[in-house]
Amino acid sequence: MTERAGRRCCLGWDFSTQQVKIVAVDAELNVFYEDSVHFDRDLPEFGTQGGVHVHKDRLTVTSPVLMWVQALDLILEKMKASGFDFSQVVALSGAGQQHGSVYWKTGASLVLSSLSPALPLHQQLQACFSISDCPIWMDSSTTAQCRQLEAAVGGARALSCLTGSRAYERFTGNQIAKLFQQNPEAYSHSERISLVSSFAASLFLGGYSPIDYSDALWRERQADLCEFEASLVYEGAISSYYVQRYGFPPACKVVAFTGDNPASLAGMRLEEGDIAVSLGTSDTLFLWLQEPTPALEGHIFCNPVDVQHYMALLCFKNGSLMREKIRDESASGSWNKFSKALQSTEMGNKGNLGFYFDVMEITPGIMGRHRFNAENIEVSAFPGDVEIRALIEGQFMAKRIHAEGLGYRVMPKTKILATGGASHNKDILQVLADVFGAPVYVIDTTSSACVGSAYRAFHGLEGGTGVAFSEVVKSAPHPSLAATPSPGASQVYEALLPRYAQLEQRILSQARGPLE
């Protein structure tokens, strides 16, 4: 996409697992430029697959930090070659894949603050990292450190109440603990540890960036494992390196970079009481919370656009692949027949409830298929049309139950924003609207983290926390209404939801024993 000259804009960056991507958004909040550098394709010398290195133990997963730096060099050079007018950029912000960590070697800050505009970044920063391959969110090699951390604070539930999540192997604190224990020399030579988001912001600032508050812990108190600074919005002016090499204006603001999930919440413009449901390979819920209730499932963060509120994230592993399996088994592989089954069966499915987990579920930890008739008796099979409705109703009832477990409540003004492959099926969305008792909208979110970052940059320009984010982005494109709750839906599902929750607990108890 080509850039139009003389168009004042903000840039939104996304340092994700497989690529670095950028969008430029003008003052009317239209995206008018976008580009990306794909790690495997554009930087093959780093030998990544899917942007990562999977180690021999199959548990350790890392990415080369200099690959991220060189990708930034590449994309800026591509923009320059295309004639992009950097002088019109008034602010920028960005997102980074959550949980990745970068280890700056002693002396790196001096190099960062004295970059030469004559050379690309990667040539100047080659010796600035004590760990060349950084642990990322796909890593699951820190089980021992997770157990140590939970034990230190009184258990998994205590840690969730303290930080918003129980210990997970991919989380940064456990990765730092592993480095401290297994590679003390590298740890001792590190003068600063950044998340991917604050690392990327540091590159633009020419100095170390604090961690964005929504990419950090949600309470002020943390384990003694590590300390961090947290930034709210505006961090500083762009480094003179970019002014001299690319023509950015010296007054261009760098607004705090955050995680990709908080940035996506901003990109979808969620407001108080809203939910975003991504219906993809795995299903993900983003929730806007006022009063969070930490649980053993899910994650709670500070809200990236409102410091008084929170956001929560719930991930369900059995998403579109499970829907496709039931489509193949019960609708002859036809989405048209699948939809007709939803249309021909009544809300509540005459009391028949189903749980479908062909792979070990995350929320909660259950595997297998379980079907119950209206008398709560487990049965071995349902008729095809009942099976299809049981799957879709069960998936959405589970989402509502676990969202409410984190403190979420459907409000009169609640909107549900649906994205992902299944959001194109209006009959699936109708069940979503019925189960939650709220209207469902669809929105294009192919670059939601980038666009959300650009929106946050505009928010930072307007004074950040002193101005409502919704006011800043009110002229952005609006989502389209796809489904509204059917008459009588609330009565049907208010009766079914407690049953579904009790049956889920029964299955969980049989599989794993009682919850902590």
Steps between C-alpha positions, in 0.01 A plus 500: 500500500649836405528801726341832410723802539439756769274283714555547873485158660588262778682170451397173662757220523458131581803287590326162480621141490534471122543856378539870570209694360416869477195710415472876456170655612400854407318758714162368375609156631529346154778247437685625191829310512598153616799274455673208667821300520444125532784340695519160324461648151688829527772408752582136417852534639359464853367151422164538671185301433188698577730771636644276773763241589358187661779333698576127525302458823187624311425714805745788454390747233695818421538775240818687402490852636712639215243363254244736654747790476586424138132470413451856625790614282347326199152639538622857554717472187201365304290797616779742404533341155122528446514875562327493838507850651634442851484875572121468540521242783390676819509195729551125498426207725514126467436152628716200570424132537428457870735315738815519286801650677817678381824519701709812446870455571686735731593810299214467250332821616806701392479350152124564480542864592777568245382328182659614173247588227750372243449135599200269539396407852594133484863579419528729804313280749670166423690487829223648717320184616611248763259241352489481120194272482216628718235283667151569363137414576522155338764385751387241755833410663449670840267262686742479794514879530118522482464261791765690697320829445159364597646338812669827598169689511272228641374317193353553153184674618699737724723592206194562282353731763833683522581541131191411294628158384634179645854402393536409134822377340499774234474785751803726522568478874549124475724546196716746693518257794615222266773721356611602850521136608645341186708776345609728786785648292264631232265627768779685680607664173149633434448865596134505395226251416224610263181346375475489120272805518734712713801375299341630179413832666861527620624474141293807408585696814875439488480407868328248722123512501293412806253214470147603406265451794263271308791277394609461863336373818160640596578563866775719639641221713709238320709199596855594604622324188537819300409866498385718215407856414155545351407773255151637443500674163756749369864397522701759311609638165640274231876442492701739283617190306159482324487876449834499318475169314133503395369853549268454797418834665698559822170551690358161395371333818562142601195374693538194722509171309283222646427130446327374189184401689449837675576674168234286330247607764583860409478420127153350540401805710340301779313708756376430850294180502607388151638162397711403200477138391760369256369179345814350351713188536475573869219722628604808700292737712603857580299651784473854636476470880427746778551271800707194411478171686822302439454128431712200414399537135555813296715809538427849632691806382478872552281651231717657226265795441351568846720492810197458730388174338636160402495259210488122513604235252358148476627244251312186393712254302214301342377763257457481122662157461238357735222675310637362173513145643136509608410656163668206325344239728148640532448720191683309225774762501254773397477834681162549331365183666670604825312832490172331418543278808535813717193651335286188546582434867358711779689716747609288794508183288219344712743485792770301317848629588838407352871544573735449206874497569693288250824658622575583862308817574657800677179642645455271690746207481266235353534258209240285324138529392221495758127516421215536751126476449245720675517279812881553527561137399809453284420347161727366229359689201257767379314522167697709251301821530496477883876436496564817300292721727649336811850584373429866421287567808755324719792700360323831563360402843853406608623840386232684694549289816877552507467870413264544796748304712747785439247762608337579165131588488287562190372858509207662313751680274721193442616437143665179384759545225552174308808433287667198345382239251176398676389863522391467135229249600190697602335197663796445731492871587127473576576238768773728637252789528240274664736347759644836607179697457680775309525619137788365293697718259771405252813703436811469284787429739772373265737768635332571833825513703657746253188713469450494877858621542437790262181586692702496824749738339216744424373452856847586630505815289171609658635465851444131564338423833337842524293443184258215435639259241149459355491874424828483310391207280131585455543576128658160424308252279208341686432125523197347327205350689478125430256355757270605785368275780187300414186559707506278807873423473588643842252274681625189317869555568469639852350160583761298306819681606503371863443144372783532253735633769412214737553237232835655406607472863383139510711412194798691637476325838486159334800580281731685738351500847351812668637844417741659743 
